[in-house]
Every structure is written in C-alpha cells, then in structure tokens.
C-alpha cells in the first residue's frame, strides 16, 4: 500500500512538472510532504520544489503589475518625452509581449499601447501572458535593453516602470532557467545602486538586429 501511494505521488509530481502550474505542483508537493516521502522521491521532489518556487516568484511579479493603480500608469502615459530609462523599460515590456523594437522606438506608439483597454489592455495582457509564448530571440532582445539599468535606478525614476521592469526581467530569467541557461534566484532582493554601464558590443548588435 505504501509503495502504491509513493508511486502515485511520483506520477503526480511528474505530471505537475509537465503542466508547469503552481497550483498543481503545490498539491503534489503537499501530498509528498504529508506522507513524508521527500527523501524517497529524491531529485524529482527537489526539482518540483525549485520549479514551484520559481512559479510563485512569477506570480508575485505578475501581481505587482496587476496591482498598479490607473493613476500610476496614467502618469507614465502623460509624459511627452519620458526619461530614457522609462522608455526603455516599457520598450522591453512590449517586446516580450510581441511588439517590434522599430514600432516601440517612438514613444507615442508606446503610449497608444499603454492606453488600450479590454483584452488588449496592458495589465490584462501581463496577467494572461504565458512563458511558452517567449522565444530565445525575444528574451534576448528584451533582456538586452533592461541590462542598461538596475532596479534601484528604475525605482528612482518611476514606481510603475519598476513593476514592469521586474515582470519583464522575471519572464526573461524564467525562460533562460527553463532552458537551463541560468539559475533563477527565488527571493527577490533590493540591489544596491550601480552606475549605469555602457552597452556591450553584443547587446548593441542585438538591439540593432531587431
């Protein structure tokens, strides 16, 4: 009987990893912990726990955007000539959402996209976004733009832009983690302010190639 339960939980963990949803993983992990099977499940349990924590992180970043009030977004839209840091953060966000850099270089186009409502509304698109829609090319371009700035600099410029910075960086980091390219830190920390660095030749080529 015990072996049957362990096998069932083993299958549940594997199925949950394929589904890649926090809710399914939470249930499977909870069942394993309730039966005290963590050691018996070994690496599979460890993998499930890591993926679950990453998915929780993504949910947290998504909610930070969803919780933005309209006044904050309206303020960003009101800028005729925003600070470069705000423009670039929103460029990176919309690149991840599927828009072209050429379109986004004009701030007026960014404002139009930010002003859309209904199913095309920015917050709704972020809320419904799935990591499977992200490609390596898009992730590289979005991350390349964000790499010009750190979180502290973005927060100083705009709290609204900071929420989009965190979400966009979270999406690109998660894409790389799922493809074994980086290890994502589960706990979001507040980094120390760093001086803005110039673009590397690689980052510059990425932006120009779009």
Short mmCIF file of the C-alpha atoms (twelve columns), coordinates in Angstrom:
data_MODEL
# 
_entry.id   MODEL 
# 
loop_
_atom_site.group_PDB 
_atom_site.id 
_atom_site.type_symbol 
_atom_site.label_atom_id 
_atom_site.label_alt_id 
_atom_site.label_comp_id 
_atom_site.label_asym_id 
_atom_site.label_seq_id 
_atom_site.Cartn_x 
_atom_site.Cartn_y 
_atom_site.Cartn_z 
_atom_site.pdbx_PDB_model_num 
ATOM 1   C CA . UNK A 1   0.000   0.000  0.000   1 
ATOM 2   C CA . UNK A 2   2.777   2.413  0.932   1 
ATOM 3   C CA . UNK A 3   4.583   1.666  -2.316  1 
ATOM 4   C CA . UNK A 4   1.396   2.361  -4.284  1 
ATOM 5   C CA . UNK A 5   0.953   5.735  -2.578  1 
ATOM 6   C CA . UNK A 6   4.560   6.659  -3.281  1 
ATOM 7   C CA . UNK A 7   4.175   5.689  -6.947  1 
ATOM 8   C CA . UNK A 8   1.003   7.775  -7.214  1 
ATOM 9   C CA . UNK A 9   2.762   10.817 -5.753  1 
ATOM 10  C CA . UNK A 10  5.730   10.193 -8.047  1 
ATOM 11  C CA . UNK A 11  3.410   10.277 -11.079 1 
ATOM 12  C CA . UNK A 12  1.616   13.345 -9.719  1 
ATOM 13  C CA . UNK A 13  4.912   15.220 -9.413  1 
ATOM 14  C CA . UNK A 14  5.947   14.284 -12.955 1 
ATOM 15  C CA . UNK A 15  2.563   15.298 -14.369 1 
ATOM 16  C CA . UNK A 16  2.631   18.571 -12.431 1 
ATOM 17  C CA . UNK A 17  6.076   19.416 -13.804 1 
ATOM 18  C CA . UNK A 18  4.749   18.891 -17.329 1 
ATOM 19  C CA . UNK A 19  1.749   21.128 -16.648 1 
ATOM 20  C CA . UNK A 20  4.105   23.720 -15.119 1 
ATOM 21  C CA . UNK A 21  1.437   25.351 -12.945 1 
ATOM 22  C CA . UNK A 22  1.937   26.443 -9.348  1 
ATOM 23  C CA . UNK A 23  -1.410  25.054 -8.172  1 
ATOM 24  C CA . UNK A 24  -0.761  21.514 -9.449  1 
ATOM 25  C CA . UNK A 25  2.782   21.492 -8.085  1 
ATOM 26  C CA . UNK A 26  1.604   22.754 -4.712  1 
ATOM 27  C CA . UNK A 27  -0.867  19.861 -4.414  1 
ATOM 28  C CA . UNK A 28  1.701   17.240 -5.454  1 
ATOM 29  C CA . UNK A 29  4.407   18.625 -3.168  1 
ATOM 30  C CA . UNK A 30  1.925   18.821 -0.307  1 
ATOM 31  C CA . UNK A 31  0.972   15.172 -0.793  1 
ATOM 32  C CA . UNK A 32  4.638   14.145 -0.738  1 
ATOM 33  C CA . UNK A 33  5.294   16.120 2.448   1 
ATOM 34  C CA . UNK A 34  2.183   14.761 4.146   1 
ATOM 35  C CA . UNK A 35  3.398   11.206 3.576   1 
ATOM 36  C CA . UNK A 36  6.988   12.191 4.422   1 
ATOM 37  C CA . UNK A 37  8.233   10.894 1.056   1 
ATOM 38  C CA . UNK A 38  10.652  13.733 0.271   1 
ATOM 39  C CA . UNK A 39  13.773  11.566 0.568   1 
ATOM 40  C CA . UNK A 40  12.252  8.619  -1.262  1 
ATOM 41  C CA . UNK A 41  11.276  10.838 -4.190  1 
ATOM 42  C CA . UNK A 42  14.788  12.295 -4.244  1 
ATOM 43  C CA . UNK A 43  15.735  14.521 -7.179  1 
ATOM 44  C CA . UNK A 44  12.185  14.623 -8.528  1 
ATOM 45  C CA . UNK A 45  10.903  16.200 -5.326  1 
ATOM 46  C CA . UNK A 46  13.800  18.672 -5.347  1 
ATOM 47  C CA . UNK A 47  13.106  19.668 -8.945  1 
ATOM 48  C CA . UNK A 48  9.400   20.101 -8.253  1 
ATOM 49  C CA . UNK A 49  10.141  22.317 -5.253  1 
ATOM 50  C CA . UNK A 50  12.508  24.541 -7.220  1 
ATOM 51  C CA . UNK A 51  10.082  24.921 -10.126 1 
ATOM 52  C CA . UNK A 52  7.222   25.645 -7.719  1 
ATOM 53  C CA . UNK A 53  9.216   28.428 -6.047  1 
ATOM 54  C CA . UNK A 54  10.073  29.910 -9.456  1 
ATOM 55  C CA . UNK A 55  6.408   29.882 -10.471 1 
ATOM 56  C CA . UNK A 56  5.450   31.597 -7.204  1 
ATOM 57  C CA . UNK A 57  8.024   34.270 -7.982  1 
ATOM 58  C CA . UNK A 58  6.490   34.821 -11.422 1 
ATOM 59  C CA . UNK A 59  3.022   35.080 -9.872  1 
ATOM 60  C CA . UNK A 60  4.319   37.651 -7.396  1 
ATOM 61  C CA . UNK A 61  5.810   39.762 -10.195 1 
ATOM 62  C CA . UNK A 62  2.598   39.480 -12.214 1 
ATOM 63  C CA . UNK A 63  0.524   40.678 -9.282  1 
ATOM 64  C CA . UNK A 64  2.803   43.673 -8.783  1 
ATOM 65  C CA . UNK A 65  1.784   44.814 -12.264 1 
ATOM 66  C CA . UNK A 66  -1.871  43.879 -11.808 1 
ATOM 67  C CA . UNK A 67  -1.993  45.874 -8.553  1 
ATOM 68  C CA . UNK A 68  -0.773  49.089 -10.183 1 
ATOM 69  C CA . UNK A 69  -3.437  51.750 -9.991  1 
ATOM 70  C CA . UNK A 70  -4.546  53.550 -13.131 1 
ATOM 71  C CA . UNK A 71  -3.160  56.852 -11.850 1 
ATOM 72  C CA . UNK A 72  0.376   55.427 -11.911 1 
ATOM 73  C CA . UNK A 73  0.009   54.210 -15.484 1 
ATOM 74  C CA . UNK A 74  -1.732  57.445 -16.492 1 
ATOM 75  C CA . UNK A 75  1.235   59.420 -15.182 1 
ATOM 76  C CA . UNK A 76  3.610   57.405 -17.343 1 
ATOM 77  C CA . UNK A 77  1.376   57.936 -20.368 1 
ATOM 78  C CA . UNK A 78  1.301   61.689 -19.730 1 
ATOM 79  C CA . UNK A 79  4.998   62.153 -20.464 1 
ATOM 80  C CA . UNK A 80  5.720   63.852 -23.789 1 
ATOM 81  C CA . UNK A 81  9.396   62.990 -23.526 1 
ATOM 82  C CA . UNK A 82  9.941   60.409 -20.769 1 
ATOM 83  C CA . UNK A 83  13.288  59.687 -19.217 1 
ATOM 84  C CA . UNK A 84  15.197  57.186 -21.381 1 
ATOM 85  C CA . UNK A 85  15.060  54.671 -18.523 1 
ATOM 86  C CA . UNK A 86  11.228  54.697 -18.525 1 
ATOM 87  C CA . UNK A 87  11.014  54.491 -22.308 1 
ATOM 88  C CA . UNK A 88  13.423  51.568 -22.466 1 
ATOM 89  C CA . UNK A 89  11.703  49.613 -19.694 1 
ATOM 90  C CA . UNK A 90  8.379   49.878 -21.499 1 
ATOM 91  C CA . UNK A 91  10.064  49.008 -24.790 1 
ATOM 92  C CA . UNK A 92  11.414  45.820 -23.224 1 
ATOM 93  C CA . UNK A 93  7.994   45.013 -21.755 1 
ATOM 94  C CA . UNK A 94  6.205   45.329 -25.075 1 
ATOM 95  C CA . UNK A 95  8.946   43.419 -26.886 1 
ATOM 96  C CA . UNK A 96  8.281   40.482 -24.563 1 
ATOM 97  C CA . UNK A 97  4.566   40.927 -25.292 1 
ATOM 98  C CA . UNK A 98  5.308   40.534 -29.007 1 
ATOM 99  C CA . UNK A 99  5.882   44.008 -30.456 1 
ATOM 100 C CA . UNK A 100 8.816   45.139 -32.599 1 
ATOM 101 C CA . UNK A 101 11.590  47.441 -31.492 1 
ATOM 102 C CA . UNK A 102 11.054  49.579 -34.594 1 
ATOM 103 C CA . UNK A 103 7.487   50.295 -33.519 1 
ATOM 104 C CA . UNK A 104 8.464   50.992 -29.921 1 
ATOM 105 C CA . UNK A 105 11.258  53.459 -30.599 1 
ATOM 106 C CA . UNK A 106 8.566   56.116 -30.982 1 
ATOM 107 C CA . UNK A 107 7.230   56.887 -27.503 1 
ATOM 108 C CA . UNK A 108 3.874   57.877 -28.990 1 
ATOM 109 C CA . UNK A 109 3.354   54.278 -30.069 1 
ATOM 110 C CA . UNK A 110 4.225   53.066 -26.573 1 
ATOM 111 C CA . UNK A 111 1.633   55.451 -25.113 1 
ATOM 112 C CA . UNK A 112 -1.004  54.137 -27.529 1 
ATOM 113 C CA . UNK A 113 -0.274  50.551 -26.460 1 
ATOM 114 C CA . UNK A 114 -0.388  51.510 -22.793 1 
ATOM 115 C CA . UNK A 115 -3.765  53.171 -23.333 1 
ATOM 116 C CA . UNK A 116 -5.527  50.165 -24.854 1 
ATOM 117 C CA . UNK A 117 -8.354  48.613 -22.857 1 
ATOM 118 C CA . UNK A 118 -10.257 45.338 -22.673 1 
ATOM 119 C CA . UNK A 119 -8.430  42.216 -23.779 1 
ATOM 120 C CA . UNK A 120 -5.731  44.412 -25.353 1 
ATOM 121 C CA . UNK A 121 -5.160  46.309 -22.099 1 
ATOM 122 C CA . UNK A 122 -1.606  46.202 -20.812 1 
ATOM 123 C CA . UNK A 123 -2.353  44.815 -17.346 1 
ATOM 124 C CA . UNK A 124 -4.660  42.167 -18.769 1 
ATOM 125 C CA . UNK A 125 -2.010  41.082 -21.279 1 
ATOM 126 C CA . UNK A 126 0.540   40.764 -18.497 1 
ATOM 127 C CA . UNK A 127 -1.944  38.815 -16.391 1 
ATOM 128 C CA . UNK A 128 -2.675  36.343 -19.202 1 
ATOM 129 C CA . UNK A 129 0.877   36.033 -20.505 1 
ATOM 130 C CA . UNK A 130 2.357   32.542 -20.690 1 
ATOM 131 C CA . UNK A 131 6.086   31.853 -20.743 1 
ATOM 132 C CA . UNK A 132 5.590   29.390 -23.632 1 
ATOM 133 C CA . UNK A 133 4.974   32.402 -25.893 1 
ATOM 134 C CA . UNK A 134 8.514   33.652 -25.314 1 
ATOM 135 C CA . UNK A 135 11.313  32.769 -27.735 1 
ATOM 136 C CA . UNK A 136 15.052  32.959 -27.216 1 
ATOM 137 C CA . UNK A 137 15.313  35.819 -29.717 1 
ATOM 138 C CA . UNK A 138 12.657  37.900 -27.972 1 
ATOM 139 C CA . UNK A 139 14.005  37.110 -24.496 1 
ATOM 140 C CA . UNK A 140 17.498  38.174 -25.557 1 
ATOM 141 C CA . UNK A 141 16.283  41.462 -27.020 1 
ATOM 142 C CA . UNK A 142 14.155  42.325 -24.002 1 
ATOM 143 C CA . UNK A 143 16.878  41.451 -21.520 1 
ATOM 144 C CA . UNK A 144 19.459  43.322 -23.579 1 
ATOM 145 C CA . UNK A 145 17.506  46.549 -23.205 1 
ATOM 146 C CA . UNK A 146 16.905  46.075 -19.475 1 
ATOM 147 C CA . UNK A 147 20.597  45.404 -18.888 1 
ATOM 148 C CA . UNK A 148 21.338  49.135 -19.258 1 
ATOM 149 C CA . UNK A 149 19.688  49.777 -15.887 1 
ATOM 150 C CA . UNK A 150 19.330  48.253 -12.433 1 
ATOM 151 C CA . UNK A 151 16.211  48.053 -10.295 1 
ATOM 152 C CA . UNK A 152 17.226  50.883 -7.972  1 
ATOM 153 C CA . UNK A 153 17.636  53.269 -10.902 1 
ATOM 154 C CA . UNK A 154 14.239  52.301 -12.311 1 
ATOM 155 C CA . UNK A 155 12.539  52.691 -8.923  1 
ATOM 156 C CA . UNK A 156 14.015  56.159 -8.568  1 
ATOM 157 C CA . UNK A 157 12.581  57.110 -11.954 1 
ATOM 158 C CA . UNK A 158 9.118   55.547 -11.645 1 
ATOM 159 C CA . UNK A 159 7.455   53.042 -9.334  1 
ATOM 160 C CA . UNK A 160 5.218   51.979 -12.205 1 
ATOM 161 C CA . UNK A 161 8.155   51.333 -14.513 1 
ATOM 162 C CA . UNK A 162 9.793   49.320 -11.713 1 
ATOM 163 C CA . UNK A 163 6.858   46.873 -11.660 1 
ATOM 164 C CA . UNK A 164 7.161   46.347 -15.412 1 
ATOM 165 C CA . UNK A 165 10.947  46.045 -15.114 1 
ATOM 166 C CA . UNK A 166 10.608  43.264 -12.547 1 
ATOM 167 C CA . UNK A 167 7.964   41.419 -14.550 1 
ATOM 168 C CA . UNK A 168 9.844   41.632 -17.836 1 
ATOM 169 C CA . UNK A 169 13.142  40.601 -16.285 1 
ATOM 170 C CA . UNK A 170 11.333  37.807 -14.447 1 
ATOM 171 C CA . UNK A 171 9.929   36.472 -17.723 1 
ATOM 172 C CA . UNK A 172 13.290  36.505 -19.483 1 
ATOM 173 C CA . UNK A 173 15.057  34.960 -16.480 1 
ATOM 174 C CA . UNK A 174 12.436  32.215 -16.253 1 
ATOM 175 C CA . UNK A 175 12.780  31.468 -19.956 1 
ATOM 176 C CA . UNK A 176 16.517  31.032 -19.525 1 
ATOM 177 C CA . UNK A 177 16.009  28.914 -16.400 1 
ATOM 178 C CA . UNK A 178 13.596  26.595 -18.204 1 
ATOM 179 C CA . UNK A 179 16.161  26.183 -20.936 1 
ATOM 180 C CA . UNK A 180 18.980  25.502 -18.482 1 
ATOM 181 C CA . UNK A 181 20.809  28.736 -19.234 1 
ATOM 182 C CA . UNK A 182 20.748  30.354 -15.774 1 
ATOM 183 C CA . UNK A 183 19.743  29.619 -12.200 1 
ATOM 184 C CA . UNK A 184 16.991  31.965 -11.076 1 
ATOM 185 C CA . UNK A 185 17.113  33.359 -7.550  1 
ATOM 186 C CA . UNK A 186 13.786  32.631 -5.905  1 
ATOM 187 C CA . UNK A 187 13.837  35.516 -3.413  1 
ATOM 188 C CA . UNK A 188 13.693  38.981 -4.945  1 
ATOM 189 C CA . UNK A 189 16.205  41.278 -3.277  1 
ATOM 190 C CA . UNK A 190 16.668  45.020 -3.462  1 
ATOM 191 C CA . UNK A 191 20.008  45.567 -5.193  1 
ATOM 192 C CA . UNK A 192 22.438  48.311 -4.391  1 
ATOM 193 C CA . UNK A 193 22.556  51.221 -6.768  1 
ATOM 194 C CA . UNK A 194 25.071  50.739 -9.523  1 
ATOM 195 C CA . UNK A 195 26.288  53.235 -12.060 1 
ATOM 196 C CA . UNK A 196 24.772  52.840 -15.492 1 
ATOM 197 C CA . UNK A 197 27.195  50.949 -17.686 1 
ATOM 198 C CA . UNK A 198 27.591  51.344 -21.451 1 
ATOM 199 C CA . UNK A 199 26.150  48.716 -23.776 1 
ATOM 200 C CA . UNK A 200 28.429  45.865 -24.740 1 
ATOM 201 C CA . UNK A 201 29.018  45.143 -28.423 1 
ATOM 202 C CA . UNK A 202 26.848  42.036 -28.103 1 
ATOM 203 C CA . UNK A 203 23.929  43.963 -26.594 1 
ATOM 204 C CA . UNK A 204 24.287  46.674 -29.215 1 
ATOM 205 C CA . UNK A 205 24.189  44.116 -32.030 1 
ATOM 206 C CA . UNK A 206 21.076  42.542 -30.528 1 
ATOM 207 C CA . UNK A 207 19.209  45.851 -30.498 1 
ATOM 208 C CA . UNK A 208 20.345  46.817 -33.996 1 
ATOM 209 C CA . UNK A 209 19.437  43.447 -35.430 1 
ATOM 210 C CA . UNK A 210 15.785  43.703 -34.437 1 
# 
